Amino acid sequence: MTSDSKRKKNIYLCRVCGTGFVSEDLEKGVTPFLTTCLNPSCGKLAHSLCYRCPQEMLHDVKPALEWYRPNPEEMLTADIATTQHVEKGGLISRRTQ
């Protein structure tokens, strides 16, 4: 999914265990439709709601994941698929603190 603006939030839902979580784009870029479910006992794939969620509803919700553009040092250890994804404008994720 391509986000048109940074700091846009999205919701991912796992169809296997029902876990839902919020993510936030820290920059403009492409995020995946599927990402790993954050429920440690599940590990299946969570599906994006494709930003079809009212941003004002998510304003005060702390995201579980953030999508960002990695720096050159991080890319030194990235696998080929990640490197190609980032080169095409893709963002990668990390858990929020």
MDAnalysis code that builds the backbone (N, CA, C; Angstrom):
import MDAnalysis as mda
import numpy as np

u = mda.Universe.empty(291, n_residues=97, atom_resindex=np.repeat(np.arange(97), 3), trajectory=True)
u.add_TopologyAttr("name", ["N", "CA", "C"] * 97)
u.add_TopologyAttr("resid", np.arange(1, 98))
u.add_TopologyAttr("resname", ["MET", "THR", "SER", "ASP", "SER", "LYS", "ARG", "LYS", "LYS", "ASN", "ILE", "TYR", "LEU", "CYS", "ARG", "VAL", "CYS", "GLY", "THR", "GLY", "PHE", "VAL", "SER", "GLU", "ASP", "LEU", "GLU", "LYS", "GLY", "VAL", "THR", "PRO", "PHE", "LEU", "THR", "THR", "CYS", "LEU", "ASN", "PRO", "SER", "CYS", "GLY", "LYS", "LEU", "ALA", "HIS", "SER", "LEU", "CYS", "TYR", "ARG", "CYS", "PRO", "GLN", "GLU", "MET", "LEU", "HIS", "ASP", "VAL", "LYS", "PRO", "ALA", "LEU", "GLU", "TRP", "TYR", "ARG", "PRO", "ASN", "PRO", "GLU", "GLU", "MET", "LEU", "THR", "ALA", "ASP", "ILE", "ALA", "THR", "THR", "GLN", "HIS", "VAL", "GLU", "LYS", "GLY", "GLY", "LEU", "ILE", "SER", "ARG", "ARG", "THR", "GLN"])
u.atoms.positions = np.array([
    [0.844, -1.170, 0.000],
    [0.000, 0.000, 0.000],
    [0.892, 1.237, 0.000],
    [0.532, 2.211, -0.739],
    [1.277, 3.456, -0.765],
    [0.556, 4.468, 0.101],
    [1.299, 5.029, 1.013],
    [0.723, 6.063, 1.873],
    [1.024, 7.420, 1.260],
    [0.022, 8.286, 1.185],
    [0.202, 9.603, 0.593],
    [0.816, 10.616, 1.548],
    [0.806, 10.330, 2.824],
    [1.382, 11.291, 3.762],
    [2.044, 10.566, 4.913],
    [3.048, 11.226, 5.475],
    [3.680, 10.618, 6.627],
    [2.801, 10.833, 7.854],
    [3.070, 10.053, 8.864],
    [2.306, 10.053, 10.113],
    [0.864, 9.607, 9.917],
    [0.638, 8.805, 8.903],
    [-0.683, 8.246, 8.671],
    [-0.741, 6.893, 9.378],
    [-1.875, 6.595, 10.003],
    [-2.016, 5.344, 10.737],
    [-2.882, 4.358, 9.959],
    [-2.625, 3.078, 10.213],
    [-3.341, 1.995, 9.563],
    [-3.646, 0.932, 10.613],
    [-4.566, 0.051, 10.301],
    [-4.894, -1.069, 11.177],
    [-4.629, -2.359, 10.416],
    [-4.008, -3.313, 11.094],
    [-3.809, -4.659, 10.571],
    [-4.615, -5.623, 11.428],
    [-5.277, -6.593, 10.789],
    [-6.062, -7.604, 11.486],
    [-5.621, -8.995, 11.053],
    [-5.450, -9.883, 12.039],
    [-5.113, -11.272, 11.758],
    [-6.406, -12.061, 11.646],
    [-6.602, -12.734, 10.546],
    [-7.818, -13.527, 10.323],
    [-7.757, -14.867, 11.045],
    [-6.592, -15.247, 11.542],
    [-6.448, -16.527, 12.229],
    [-6.793, -16.392, 13.713],
    [-6.139, -15.453, 14.415],
    [-6.340, -15.331, 15.867],
    [-7.184, -14.125, 16.266],
    [-7.451, -13.227, 15.321],
    [-8.279, -12.061, 15.621],
    [-7.538, -10.863, 16.184],
    [-6.224, -10.959, 16.314],
    [-5.444, -9.840, 16.833],
    [-5.460, -8.676, 15.852],
    [-5.661, -7.483, 16.372],
    [-5.585, -6.275, 15.576],
    [-4.575, -5.330, 16.188],
    [-3.910, -4.557, 15.341],
    [-2.957, -3.580, 15.852],
    [-2.838, -2.414, 14.890],
    [-2.406, -1.290, 15.446],
    [-2.251, -0.050, 14.684],
    [-0.787, 0.110, 14.294],
    [-0.578, 0.592, 13.081],
    [0.769, 0.953, 12.629],
    [0.754, 2.420, 12.209],
    [1.940, 3.009, 12.155],
    [2.057, 4.409, 11.753],
    [3.199, 4.568, 10.768],
    [2.943, 5.286, 9.696],
    [3.981, 5.593, 8.702],
    [4.730, 6.835, 9.156],
    [6.027, 6.708, 9.399],
    [6.818, 7.856, 9.810],
    [7.233, 8.717, 8.628],
    [7.154, 8.131, 7.429],
    [7.530, 8.835, 6.201],
    [6.608, 8.387, 5.078],
    [6.645, 9.087, 3.972],
    [5.917, 8.626, 2.789],
    [6.617, 7.389, 2.255],
    [5.835, 6.431, 1.788],
    [6.431, 5.234, 1.225],
    [5.419, 4.116, 1.092],
    [5.915, 2.979, 0.652],
    [5.082, 1.804, 0.404],
    [5.180, 0.858, 1.596],
    [4.022, 0.412, 2.076],
    [3.958, -0.565, 3.158],
    [3.250, -1.812, 2.636],
    [3.502, -2.962, 3.234],
    [2.911, -4.193, 2.705],
    [1.447, -4.375, 3.093],
    [0.729, -5.120, 2.274],
    [-0.651, -5.480, 2.576],
    [-0.690, -6.508, 3.710],
    [0.322, -7.370, 3.775],
    [0.416, -8.406, 4.805],
    [1.666, -8.197, 5.642],
    [1.535, -8.414, 6.948],
    [2.693, -8.394, 7.831],
    [2.464, -9.438, 8.917],
    [3.510, -9.848, 9.582],
    [3.397, -10.884, 10.607],
    [2.514, -10.429, 11.764],
    [1.619, -11.294, 12.186],
    [0.752, -11.019, 13.331],
    [1.627, -10.780, 14.559],
    [1.251, -9.822, 15.379],
    [2.051, -9.489, 16.556],
    [1.720, -10.343, 17.775],
    [0.722, -11.212, 17.649],
    [0.412, -12.133, 18.736],
    [1.499, -13.207, 18.757],
    [2.318, -13.275, 19.820],
    [3.452, -14.219, 19.836],
    [3.045, -15.682, 19.695],
    [1.825, -16.031, 20.062],
    [1.401, -17.425, 19.933],
    [0.776, -17.720, 18.570],
    [0.702, -16.725, 17.702],
    [0.102, -16.917, 16.384],
    [1.172, -16.956, 15.299],
    [1.744, -15.794, 14.968],
    [2.788, -15.748, 13.951],
    [2.305, -15.866, 12.518],
    [0.996, -15.870, 12.291],
    [0.465, -15.918, 10.925],
    [0.515, -14.514, 10.324],
    [-0.246, -14.269, 9.272],
    [-0.207, -12.973, 8.606],
    [-1.422, -12.116, 8.945],
    [-1.166, -10.862, 9.249],
    [-2.223, -9.885, 9.490],
    [-2.420, -9.084, 8.209],
    [-3.671, -8.761, 7.908],
    [-4.052, -8.051, 6.684],
    [-4.280, -6.575, 6.961],
    [-3.827, -5.743, 6.061],
    [-4.015, -4.301, 6.161],
    [-5.451, -3.917, 5.855],
    [-5.942, -2.907, 6.554],
    [-7.241, -2.324, 6.210],
    [-7.073, -1.239, 5.151],
    [-5.855, -1.117, 4.605],
    [-5.552, -0.206, 3.493],
    [-5.899, 1.250, 3.825],
    [-5.640, 1.636, 5.060],
    [-5.845, 3.019, 5.527],
    [-7.308, 3.431, 5.489],
    [-8.222, 2.461, 5.391],
    [-9.653, 2.766, 5.401],
    [-10.159, 2.799, 6.841],
    [-9.555, 3.648, 7.610],
    [-9.953, 3.830, 8.997],
    [-9.840, 5.324, 9.289],
    [-10.820, 5.872, 9.991],
    [-10.783, 7.319, 10.255],
    [-9.540, 7.706, 11.049],
    [-8.720, 8.576, 10.469],
    [-7.493, 8.988, 11.137],
    [-7.782, 9.670, 12.477],
    [-8.887, 10.412, 12.550],
    [-9.202, 11.083, 13.810],
    [-9.522, 10.069, 14.911],
    [-10.042, 8.908, 14.555],
    [-10.330, 7.855, 15.531],
    [-9.031, 7.282, 16.104],
    [-7.971, 7.265, 15.296],
    [-6.694, 6.684, 15.710],
    [-5.720, 7.710, 16.264],
    [-6.124, 8.961, 16.328],
    [-5.233, 10.053, 16.724],
    [-4.497, 9.769, 18.030],
    [-5.200, 9.310, 19.056],
    [-4.583, 9.089, 20.368],
    [-4.154, 7.646, 20.605],
    [-4.252, 6.804, 19.593],
    [-3.873, 5.399, 19.736],
    [-2.381, 5.247, 19.467],
    [-1.664, 4.659, 20.436],
    [-0.231, 4.416, 20.257],
    [-0.052, 3.228, 19.315],
    [0.684, 3.414, 18.241],
    [0.881, 2.308, 17.296],
    [1.792, 1.224, 17.870],
    [1.545, -0.007, 17.473],
    [2.393, -1.128, 17.870],
    [3.599, -1.262, 16.933],
    [3.416, -0.840, 15.685],
    [4.476, -0.884, 14.670],
    [4.623, 0.491, 14.049],
    [5.836, 0.799, 13.635],
    [6.041, 2.010, 12.837],
    [6.812, 1.614, 11.589],
    [6.428, 2.250, 10.492],
    [7.064, 2.021, 9.201],
    [8.005, 3.184, 8.925],
    [9.250, 2.881, 8.567],
    [10.260, 3.914, 8.376],
    [11.211, 3.542, 7.248],
    [11.958, 4.535, 6.793],
    [12.978, 4.311, 5.770],
    [14.301, 4.059, 6.503],
    [14.904, 2.892, 6.313],
    [16.147, 2.578, 7.008],
    [17.314, 3.438, 6.522],
    [18.259, 3.662, 7.412],
    [19.447, 4.442, 7.037],
    [20.449, 3.526, 6.316],
    [21.459, 4.108, 5.675],
    [22.423, 3.300, 4.910],
    [23.124, 2.222, 5.749],
    [23.398, 2.503, 7.013],
    [24.041, 1.495, 7.869],
    [23.139, 0.278, 8.060],
    [21.856, 0.501, 8.254],
    [20.912, -0.606, 8.412],
    [20.832, -1.441, 7.142],
    [20.958, -0.793, 6.003],
    [20.843, -1.490, 4.729],
    [22.050, -2.389, 4.449],
    [23.166, -2.176, 5.131],
    [24.345, -3.019, 4.927],
    [24.070, -4.477, 5.292],
    [23.171, -4.699, 6.238],
    [22.870, -6.066, 6.678],
    [21.518, -6.578, 6.160],
    [20.873, -5.796, 5.309],
    [19.547, -6.181, 4.795],
    [19.675, -7.275, 3.736],
    [18.664, -8.130, 3.670],
    [18.653, -9.161, 2.633],
    [18.267, -8.529, 1.292],
    [18.377, -9.304, 0.235],
    [18.141, -8.795, -1.121],
    [16.701, -8.293, -1.287],
    [15.732, -9.046, -0.782],
    [14.329, -8.644, -0.936],
    [14.064, -7.304, -0.248],
    [14.620, -7.127, 0.953],
    [14.437, -5.860, 1.676],
    [15.110, -4.722, 0.931],
    [16.306, -4.964, 0.436],
    [17.032, -3.942, -0.312],
    [16.236, -3.495, -1.534],
    [15.705, -4.441, -2.288],
    [14.914, -4.105, -3.471],
    [13.642, -3.358, -3.087],
    [12.992, -3.769, -2.004],
    [11.777, -3.109, -1.523],
    [12.066, -1.641, -1.177],
    [13.131, -1.400, -0.447],
    [13.495, -0.034, -0.037],
    [13.906, 0.803, -1.245],
    [14.648, 0.210, -2.176],
    [15.055, 0.939, -3.379],
    [13.863, 1.390, -4.216],
    [12.740, 0.671, -4.114],
    [11.531, 1.021, -4.857],
    [10.586, 1.901, -4.039],
    [11.084, 2.455, -2.938],
    [10.266, 3.363, -2.132],
    [9.591, 2.724, -0.948],
    [9.951, 1.484, -0.653],
    [9.324, 0.779, 0.449],
    [9.861, 1.178, 1.811],
    [9.005, 1.032, 2.802],
    [9.368, 1.265, 4.193],
    [9.473, -0.084, 4.897],
    [10.242, -0.145, 5.971],
    [10.309, -1.356, 6.784],
    [9.767, -1.044, 8.167],
    [9.431, -2.091, 8.899],
    [8.775, -1.887, 10.185],
    [9.667, -2.216, 11.361],
    [9.300, -1.643, 12.489],
    [9.904, -1.983, 13.774],
    [8.822, -1.790, 14.838],
    [8.964, -2.533, 15.919],
    [8.042, -2.373, 17.045],
    [8.315, -1.036, 17.700],
    [7.257, -0.411, 18.186],
    [7.416, 0.858, 18.903],
    [7.805, 0.557, 20.340],
    [8.402, 1.521, 20.974],
    [8.851, 1.359, 22.372],
    [7.727, 1.595, 23.336],
])
